Amino acid sequence: MATELVTTETLNAAAQLAEWARRTPGTIAIAEPRGWGSARKRSYRRLTFRELEEDTNRLAQGLVETGVRPGTRLAMFVPFGIDFIALVYAIFKTGGVAVLIDPGMGLRSMLDCLDEVRPEGFVAVSAVQAFRVLPGGRFAKGGLNVTVGRRWFWRGPTVAGFRRRGSGHFDALAMQPDDPAAIIFTSGSTGPAKGVLYCHGNFVHQASEIQSFYDIPPGEIDVPCFPLFGLFNASMGVTTVIHDMNPRHPARVDPRRLIATINDWQATQSSGSPAVWNRVGRYCEEQGVKISTLRRVFSAGAPAPVQMLRRMQSCIHAQGDVYTPYGATEALPVASIEARDVLGETGRRTDAGSGVCVGRKFPGIEWRMIRIVDAPIESIRDLELPPGEIGELIVRGPVVTRCYVTRVEANAWAKIPDDGGFWHRMGDVGYLDSQDRFWFCGRMSQRVLTAAGPMYTIPCEAIFNRHPDVSRSALVGVGPKGFQRPAIVAEPLPGKGLHRRLARGRLVGELRTLALSSPLTAEIRNFFVRRSLPVDIRHNAKISREALAVWAGRRMREG
């Protein structure tokens, strides 16, 4: 069994780091690539847990001297690495609030998020600080600004200055479970990005649930391709090795370099989106490569393709497994399933159109299935559904966040009051089976509402994904809700020559035949082939069906 996270009297999301610094002071906490050494090996900047604890103390002391107080919102624009992790923990220690926005969402969306969250300062690299202070800059009046790296033509403190002056001793503020710790923005893939309030209690329980559920002992070595896991590692006594990749484009990861990083460090686990593991699994299969030290692979952010799970399962440690945690920015983790289960009974049911089983819930989670309601809900009374009936999933528990602090009108839609607490609406449709496992059938907003009734994306797409030349497909609806015409857009596997009109016509004909093989899809009349399907910004894996519906509508009008 993994060593459970120790508890302290100070409920602060950074408190566990101090405990691991005391218990395992010489263990490497973070390793960050900084160039090439001898024998063409990467060289790394390394911090032990004691050094990381002292570094975060210096940074926290500097932030307080600058004027940061409990509740101060600081927008962070720092690349994932030692500085990012250390600064987030330093902000936690001060009681400040780290504002985390994915730059990959695009400049306009990012600026909209900043306008709404109203940060009191920026902790950012020089290029962002320059943008902030240029004449006419929208955020020139923010007073509590700290430069990461070399300061250019403006005044103010720097992280380097904090490190030179700090003593390495700082008492983290004692916080209550509901005190704010961070604001993390949703990706905006199915609507405007919203700022989710994370409290100290949320972070503490997240790290504890993950470590206990997956039996992760301290001393493990993780190569995260998903920054949030790097934050959890420092609270679990786990070493984080930063891989040199662009986290905004996981689908472009170089599998050779990622595998080299894992092998150099004999890493025992790694996390990433299905887009990452699709590339790595294909490379391993084609080249006969094994990643024998990996015992845990986490694939998160979108449903994991069965073929990807099969490839990854075959190239990692014989006793290892691939896990697909299920959750959302507002509630993480909720449930999890192992590849061994997906490749067995649940996978066969998925292929037949039963949805994707995301597994069993984490011990700290409660969940219910309620009737689908396209409106705010004041009570779940008379809405609960029995096992087997498709509805919307709602959850509650200590890892579930309390509210949005931007786009606050969304709180009425997303939260359901109940017994002094609340349920969070996941916005996902599906059903619970007799074993209390959740079967995901798609996003509620993406179901296709035809005159004959609703059609759900995941079960319908599974019928077409069985085609040997199809990489993935998307069900979209064209027209007004209640009278939508369903259409399937298929993305062919690369190298199949399907860019030629004759080959595309053959594939469309075969998709029509597949549609008639299942009552779920027999009424679909519109089929298209597209070289690649648009995907979300954060994980490069969730299909942007809203954009695809507009494209399909144009094609249908063109005849």
C-alpha positions, -999 to 999 in steps of 0.1 A, spaced: 0 0 0 11 36 -6 21 57 23 -10 79 30 -5 116 30 4 128 64 -18 154 81 -8 186 98 -25 211 119 -21 237 92 -46 231 65 -27 247 36 -23 231 2 14 236 5 17 219 40 25 184 26 56 198 8 70 208 42 64 174 56 81 156 27 111 180 31 113 169 67 109 131 60 128 128 27 150 159 25 176 145 0 151 130 -25 149 148 -58 116 167 -60 119 182 -94 143 178 -123 142 203 -152 161 200 -185 186 228 -191 208 216 -220 229 188 -232 257 172 -213 283 146 -222 275 116 -244 245 135 -258 225 132 -226 203 159 -213 216 177 -182 191 188 -155 187 214 -128 176 194 -97 159 204 -65 155 181 -35 124 183 -14 143 203 12 157 227 -14 122 230 -30 107 238 5 133 264 12 129 279 -23 91 282 -19 97 299 15 120 325 0 95 332 -28 66 333 -3 85 358 19 92 380 -12 56 379 -23 44 390 12 70 418 13 56 429 -21 21 432 -7 5 398 -14 -22 391 13 -48 363 17 -71 364 -13 -48 384 -35 -53 372 -71 -21 367 -91 -22 358 -128 5 333 -135 22 331 -169 52 308 -163 63 278 -183 58 244 -166 90 237 -146 107 244 -113 97 281 -113 60 273 -120 57 246 -93 77 266 -67 57 298 -73 23 280 -71 33 265 -37 47 299 -26 14 316 -34 -5 288 -15 18 296 15 9 333 15 -28 326 12 -28 343 -22 -48 330 -51 -30 316 -82 -49 324 -114 -41 298 -141 -52 304 -177 -42 281 -206 -24 304 -231 -33 279 -258 -69 291 -258 -58 321 -279 -51 357 -271 -86 371 -273 -101 344 -250 -72 348 -226 -76 385 -224 -114 380 -219 -106 357 -190 -82 383 -174 -107 410 -178 -133 389 -159 -110 376 -131 -94 411 -125 -60 400 -111 -42 423 -87 -9 415 -103 11 392 -127 37 367 -119 50 362 -154 79 359 -178 93 391 -194 74 388 -227 41 389 -208 52 417 -185 62 437 -215 28 432 -231 13 444 -198 32 476 -195 32 487 -231 13 520 -237 -24 514 -237 -19 480 -221 -51 467 -206 -34 457 -173 -9 484 -168 -24 494 -134 -19 460 -118 4 468 -88 17 434 -75 38 423 -105 68 399 -103 90 391 -132 103 356 -139 136 359 -157 154 391 -167 135 423 -161 135 446 -191 124 483 -191 101 483 -161 105 484 -124 94 459 -97 106 427 -80 119 396 -97 119 360 -87 157 360 -88 157 389 -63 134 370 -39 158 341 -40 188 362 -32 172 380 -3 150 353 12 160 334 44 144 301 35 121 302 66 84 311 62 54 298 82 26 289 58 -6 306 67 -32 284 84 -62 283 60 -97 269 63 -108 242 38 -130 267 20 -104 294 17 -95 302 -20 -62 288 -33 -65 291 -71 -87 300 -100 -83 276 -129 -101 282 -161 -119 256 -181 -107 250 -216 -137 267 -233 -140 237 -257 -178 235 -252 -186 272 -243 -169 303 -229 -140 295 -205 -151 299 -169 -129 305 -138 -133 277 -113 -125 284 -77 -102 259 -61 -100 260 -23 -72 246 -1 -94 217 9 -99 207 -27 -62 205 -34 -54 185 -2 -81 160 -9 -72 157 -46 -36 147 -38 -47 123 -10 -74 106 -32 -50 101 -61 -22 87 -40 -44 63 -21 -65 51 -50 -36 44 -73 -13 31 -45 15 56 -54 43 53 -28 66 82 -21 99 80 -40 82 71 -73 94 90 -104 69 107 -127 72 123 -161 40 144 -164 28 156 -197 0 173 -179 11 201 -156 -15 195 -128 1 161 -120 34 180 -114 17 200 -87 2 169 -70 36 151 -70 52 176 -47 24 168 -22 29 131 -25 66 128 -21 70 118 -58 98 131 -81 87 152 -110 109 151 -141 99 178 -166 99 167 -202 109 193 -228 76 196 -248 50 222 -256 21 214 -232 -2 234 -255 3 209 -283 3 174 -268 -6 159 -301 28 170 -314 49 153 -288 80 135 -301 77 99 -288 114 92 -291 123 121 -269 96 114 -243 106 77 -242 143 88 -238 133 110 -208 114 81 -192 142 57 -197 170 81 -186 152 85 -152 137 50 -150 104 66 -145 76 46 -130 46 66 -141 36 93 -167 5 112 -175 -9 128 -206 -39 131 -229 -49 104 -253 -32 124 -281 1 119 -264 -3 82 -259 -17 77 -294 17 89 -308 38 70 -282 18 38 -286 20 38 -324 58 45 -323 64 16 -298 43 -8 -319 61 2 -352 96 2 -337 92 -27 -313 101 -4 -284 94 -12 -247 91 12 -218 96 -14 -192 99 8 -161 65 24 -165 39 8 -141 13 35 -144 2 55 -174 -26 80 -169 -46 90 -199 -69 119 -191 -89 146 -208 -110 126 -233 -122 91 -238 -92 68 -245 -93 48 -278 -92 11 -273 -64 6 -298 -43 32 -280 -49 14 -247 -39 -19 -262 -7 -5 -277 4 12 -245 -5 -18 -223 18 -40 -245 48 -17 -242 50 -9 -205 59 -31 -175 42 -65 -176 25 -58 -143 17 -22 -152 -15 -7 -164 -30 22 -182 -56 42 -162 -81 66 -176 -92 89 -147 -126 106 -153 -134 141 -141 -135 178 -151 -119 211 -142 -147 215 -116 -145 180 -102 -113 159 -103 -109 130 -98 -144 114 -100 -138 79 -113 -112 56 -129 -109 24 -150 -80 3 -160 -71 -7 -195 -74 -44 -186 -111 -38 -179 -116 -17 -211 -99 -43 -232 -122 -70 -219 -160 -70 -212 -165 -32 -211 -147 -27 -244 -169 -52 -262 -199 -34 -250 -185 -1 -261 -180 -14 -296 -216 -24 -297 -228 11 -288 -232 9 -250 -211 40 -243 -177 41 -226 -173 28 -191 -153 52 -170 -152 29 -141 -160 31 -104 -161 63 -84 -134 74 -60 -142 67 -24 -147 104 -16 -173 109 -44 -211 105 -43 -229 104 -76 -264 102 -89 -281 100 -123 -309 125 -129 -333 132 -158 -319 155 -185 -331 190 -179 -319 219 -202 -324 245 -175 -312 253 -139 -323 228 -113 -334 238 -78 -338 202 -64 -330 167 -74 -363 155 -59 -383 134 -84 -354 136 -109 -333 106 -99 -331 77 -124 -326 40 -117 -296 20 -131 -296 16 -169 -315 48 -178 -296 75 -196 -295 109 -178 -271 135 -166 -244 127 -140 -242 148 -108 -215 145 -82 -205 158 -48 -175 154 -25 -144 172 -11 -127 173 -45 -157 190 -61 -152 228 -65 -178 251 -50 -184 277 -77 -173 297 -107 -159 332 -100 -163 344 -135 -193 338 -158 -211 335 -124 -244 331 -141 -233 295 -149 -235 287 -112 -272 285 -114 -269 259 -141 -240 239 -127 -249 236 -90 -279 221 -74 -285 229 -37 -292 200 -14 -291 195 24 -270 226 30 -245 215 4 -246 211 -34 -244 187 -63 -223 196 -94 -238 188 -128 -210 172 -149 -228 181 -181 -222 145 -192 -249 120 -202 -248 83 -196 -261 57 -171 -251 38 -140 -250 0 -144 -258 -26 -118 -222 -25 -105 -225 13 -99 -201 21 -128 -208 51 -150 -211 46 -188 -203 79 -206 -225 85 -237 -214 121 -245 -218 157 -236 -253 168 -228 -249 199 -250 -237 177 -279 -266 152 -281 -285 154 -314 -322 162 -309 -341 148 -339 -378 145 -345 -376 108 -336 -358 115 -303 -323 121 -289 -291 105 -303 -260 103 -281 -225 109 -296 -204 81 -281 -227 51 -287 -234 62 -323 -198 69 -331 -187 35 -318 -205 18 -347 -185 37 -373 -152 36 -354 -152 -2 -360 -143 4 -396 -107 -6 -402 -99 27 -421 -115 51 -396 -94 67 -369 -124 83 -352 -158 98 -361 -182 124 -348 -220 126 -347 -233 161 -352 -268 176 -356 -277 202 -383 -308 224 -379 -330 235 -350 -331 214 -319 -359 189 -320 -357 187 -357 -320 182 -362 -306 160 -390 -279 137 -378 -246 135 -397 -214 114 -393 -180 129 -401 -152 104 -402 -115 110 -399 -96 83 -418 -64 67 -406 -33 83 -421 -18 65 -451 -50 50 -464 -51 72 -496 -85 85 -486 -77 120 -499 -88 108 -534 -124 113 -543 -130 77 -554 -116 63 -521 -137 87 -501 -168 77 -520 -161 40 -512 -156 48 -475 -189 68 -474 -207 38 -489 -193 15 -463 -203 39 -435 -238 38 -448 -238 0 -446 -225 2 -411 -252 26 -401 -279 1 -411 -263 -26 -389 -274 -9 -357 -307 5 -345 -287 34 -330 -276 47 -363 -301 33 -389 -317 67 -395 -285 86 -403 -285 97 -440 -255 122 -441 -219 110 -441 -187 130 -447 -150 122 -447 -126 149 -434 -88 146 -432 -88 156 -395 -114 165 -370 -111 197 -349 -101 191 -313 -99 210 -281 -70 233 -272 -60 217 -239 -58 180 -246 -59 179 -284 -83 150 -280 -119 161 -274 -137 165 -307 -150 201 -312 -184 189 -324 -199 224 -323 -175 237 -349 -179 204 -369 -217 208 -370 -213 242 -387 -190 227 -413 -213 197 -419 -242 221 -423 -224 240 -451 -216 207 -468 -252 196 -466 -265 229 -481 -239 226 -509 -254 193 -518 
